[in-house]
Amino acid sequence: MPTLRPVVRGKMPLWHISSSFCQVQAKGTTEAIDYNVDADLAQIQSFAKQFADLGAWQLAGKLAAQGNVQLGKDATVVKAQTKVDQLVVRKD
């Protein structure tokens, strides 16, 4: 079961979101959020199969991402760096 817990540091909370397949840390304000994500693609796919038919495709690999989201009145801007190690995509 995923857990969500805020850790307050100064004026901006630091959020830790954790599950068996993904860990997220995020902090910021209502206008800007900085985040880091580490995820296991095979475990995400296994979890997602509860909700969607993913067919015969199989994923594996480790995803790491970090970035910033700017939430403006008229636009949302996302800047990110993402890395996937040992990526495997196959059709059974």
Secondary structure, DSSP 4 states (H G I P E B T S, - for coil): --EEEEEEETTEEEEEEE-SSEEEEEEE-SSEEEEEEEEEHHHHHHHHTTTS--TTEEEEEEEEEEEEEEE-SS-EEEEEEEEEEEEEEEE-
